[in-house]
Amino acid sequence: MRNIDFTPLYRSAIGFDRMANMLDAISRSEQSQPSYPPYNIELTGEDKYRISMAVAGFSEQELSIETKENTLSVTGKKSTDGQAERKFLHQGIAARNFERRFQLADYVIVTGASLENGLLHVELVREIPDAMKPRTISISGNRKQEVIDQHASGSQSDTVIEPSHNQPAQHKVA
C-alpha cells in the first residue's frame, strides 16, 4: 500500500486534522496487521453491517469481542488442553492465537455476535442520535397575513400599521 502525505491538507483545510490523523493511523495499522484470520465486511441494510471472520477450530470460549474508544477487537486464544497427545501428519487448519482490530466510525455499535459453521459473525449498526439527524423545518405562511387575521378575529395582541410610501412598517405589540 502507498503512503499518503496529508501535509497539504493540514495547510489548506481547517478542522479536518482529526480525519487526516484517523486515515493515517488506519493506513499504518493496516500495514502492520497480519492477514489471519480472513474476514469479510458486508453492508446488510441501511446503516447495518456484518463482519464475518473465518475462525475454524475455535470455540465460543476461546473467542472474545471487545469495543473501546471506536475500536472493535476480536481475539482468539487457543487453549492448549489435550494438544500434547495429538500428532499431526499435516496441519493445514491454522490454530494460532490472533487479535484483529477494526476502527469503527462514530455512532457505530456492536449489536450481537454468533458463531456458526466456523464463521464468527459480528453484527454492527450505526445509530445516529436524534440531535444529529437531519430534521425538516416547516415554513409558516405570511406573518403579516396571520397578524391581520388575528386582528380581524378580535385578538388585540398585535396591531399592524401599513407603511406609507416614505415610512417603514411599524409593529405595535400590546
C-alpha positions as CSV (number, residue, x, y, z in Angstrom):
1,M,0.0,0.0,0.0
2,R,1.2,3.5,-0.8
3,N,2.0,6.0,1.9
4,I,-0.1,9.1,1.6
5,D,1.2,12.5,2.7
6,F,-1.6,14.6,4.4
7,T,0.6,17.7,4.8
8,P,-1.2,19.7,2.0
9,L,-4.5,19.0,3.8
10,Y,-3.2,20.5,7.0
11,R,-2.1,23.7,5.2
12,S,-5.3,24.3,3.4
13,A,-8.2,22.8,5.4
14,I,-9.2,23.8,8.9
15,G,-10.9,21.3,11.1
16,F,-10.1,18.2,9.1
17,D,-7.0,17.3,11.0
18,R,-8.8,14.7,13.1
19,M,-9.9,12.9,9.9
20,A,-6.5,13.1,8.4
21,N,-4.9,11.6,11.6
22,M,-7.5,8.8,11.6
23,L,-6.8,7.9,7.9
24,D,-3.1,8.0,8.7
25,A,-3.5,5.7,11.7
26,I,-5.7,3.3,9.7
27,S,-3.1,3.0,6.9
28,R,-0.3,2.4,9.4
29,S,-2.2,-0.2,11.4
30,E,-3.4,-2.0,8.2
31,Q,0.3,-2.4,7.0
32,S,1.3,-3.9,10.4
33,Q,-1.7,-6.1,10.9
34,P,-1.4,-9.8,9.9
35,S,-3.8,-11.2,7.4
36,Y,-5.0,-14.0,9.7
37,P,-7.9,-14.7,10.1
38,P,-9.5,-13.8,6.8
39,Y,-12.7,-11.7,7.1
40,N,-15.5,-10.1,5.1
41,I,-17.3,-6.8,5.8
42,E,-20.9,-6.7,4.5
43,L,-23.5,-4.0,4.2
44,T,-26.7,-5.8,5.3
45,G,-29.0,-2.9,5.3
46,E,-29.1,0.9,5.6
47,D,-26.7,1.6,8.5
48,K,-26.3,-2.1,9.3
49,Y,-23.1,-4.1,8.8
50,R,-21.7,-7.6,9.4
51,I,-18.1,-8.7,9.9
52,S,-17.6,-12.4,9.2
53,M,-14.4,-14.0,10.2
54,A,-13.2,-17.5,9.4
55,V,-12.3,-18.9,12.8
56,A,-12.4,-22.7,12.1
57,G,-11.3,-24.7,15.1
58,F,-12.1,-22.0,17.7
59,S,-14.9,-22.5,20.2
60,E,-17.0,-19.7,21.7
61,Q,-15.0,-19.8,24.9
62,E,-11.7,-19.2,23.0
63,L,-13.0,-16.0,21.3
64,S,-13.6,-12.6,22.8
65,I,-15.1,-9.4,21.3
66,E,-14.5,-6.0,22.9
67,T,-15.2,-2.4,21.9
68,K,-13.3,0.5,23.3
69,E,-13.0,4.1,22.0
70,N,-14.3,3.4,18.5
71,T,-12.1,0.2,18.1
72,L,-13.5,-3.3,17.8
73,S,-11.1,-6.0,18.9
74,V,-11.7,-9.7,18.1
75,T,-9.3,-12.0,19.9
76,G,-8.8,-15.7,19.7
77,K,-6.8,-17.7,22.2
78,K,-6.4,-21.3,21.5
79,S,-6.5,-23.5,24.7
80,T,-3.6,-26.0,24.9
81,D,-5.7,-28.6,26.7
82,G,-5.2,-32.0,25.1
83,Q,-2.8,-30.7,22.4
84,A,0.2,-32.7,23.7
85,E,-1.2,-36.1,22.8
86,R,-2.2,-35.2,19.2
87,K,0.2,-35.9,16.4
88,F,-0.5,-34.2,13.1
89,L,0.8,-35.6,9.8
90,H,-0.3,-32.4,8.2
91,Q,-1.8,-29.4,9.9
92,G,-3.5,-27.1,7.4
93,I,-6.1,-25.6,9.7
94,A,-4.4,-22.7,11.5
95,A,-4.9,-22.9,15.2
96,R,-2.8,-19.9,16.3
97,N,-3.8,-17.1,18.5
98,F,-4.9,-13.8,16.9
99,E,-6.1,-10.3,17.5
100,R,-7.9,-8.4,14.8
101,R,-8.8,-4.7,15.3
102,F,-11.4,-2.7,13.3
103,Q,-11.7,1.1,13.5
104,L,-15.4,2.0,14.0
105,A,-17.0,5.2,12.8
106,D,-18.8,7.5,15.3
107,Y,-22.1,6.1,16.5
108,V,-21.4,2.5,15.2
109,I,-22.1,0.0,17.9
110,V,-21.9,-3.8,18.1
111,T,-25.4,-5.3,18.5
112,G,-24.5,-9.0,18.6
113,A,-22.3,-11.9,17.6
114,S,-22.8,-15.5,16.6
115,L,-20.5,-18.5,15.7
116,E,-21.8,-20.9,13.1
117,N,-20.1,-23.3,10.7
118,G,-16.6,-21.9,11.6
119,L,-17.6,-18.3,10.9
120,L,-17.8,-15.6,13.6
121,H,-20.5,-13.1,12.6
122,V,-20.3,-9.7,14.4
123,E,-23.4,-7.5,13.8
124,L,-23.0,-3.7,13.8
125,V,-25.4,-0.8,13.4
126,R,-24.9,2.9,13.1
127,E,-27.3,4.7,15.5
128,I,-27.2,8.4,14.9
129,P,-28.6,10.3,17.9
130,D,-31.8,12.3,17.3
131,A,-30.0,15.6,17.8
132,M,-27.6,14.7,14.9
133,K,-30.2,13.5,12.5
134,P,-31.4,16.0,9.8
135,R,-34.8,17.5,10.6
136,T,-37.3,19.2,8.4
137,I,-38.4,22.7,9.4
138,S,-41.9,23.7,8.3
139,I,-42.3,27.1,6.7
140,S,-45.1,29.2,8.1
141,G,-47.3,31.4,5.9
142,N,-47.1,35.1,5.5
143,R,-46.6,36.6,9.0
144,K,-48.4,39.9,8.1
145,Q,-51.5,37.9,6.9
146,E,-51.5,35.9,10.2
147,V,-51.5,39.2,12.2
148,I,-54.3,40.7,10.2
149,D,-56.4,37.5,10.6
150,Q,-55.9,37.7,14.4
151,H,-56.9,41.3,14.4
152,A,-60.0,40.6,12.4
153,S,-61.0,37.8,14.7
154,G,-60.9,40.1,17.7
155,S,-57.5,39.4,19.1
156,Q,-56.0,42.7,20.2
157,S,-52.4,41.4,21.0
158,D,-50.8,42.7,17.7
159,T,-51.6,45.7,15.6
160,V,-50.2,46.2,12.1
161,I,-49.9,49.6,10.6
162,E,-49.5,49.6,6.8
163,P,-46.4,51.5,5.6
164,S,-46.8,54.7,3.6
165,H,-44.5,55.2,0.6
166,N,-41.9,57.0,2.6
167,Q,-42.2,55.4,6.1
168,P,-41.2,51.9,7.1
169,A,-43.8,49.5,8.6
170,Q,-44.4,49.9,12.3
171,H,-45.5,47.0,14.5
172,K,-47.0,47.7,17.9
173,V,-47.2,44.9,20.4
174,A,-49.6,45.4,23.3
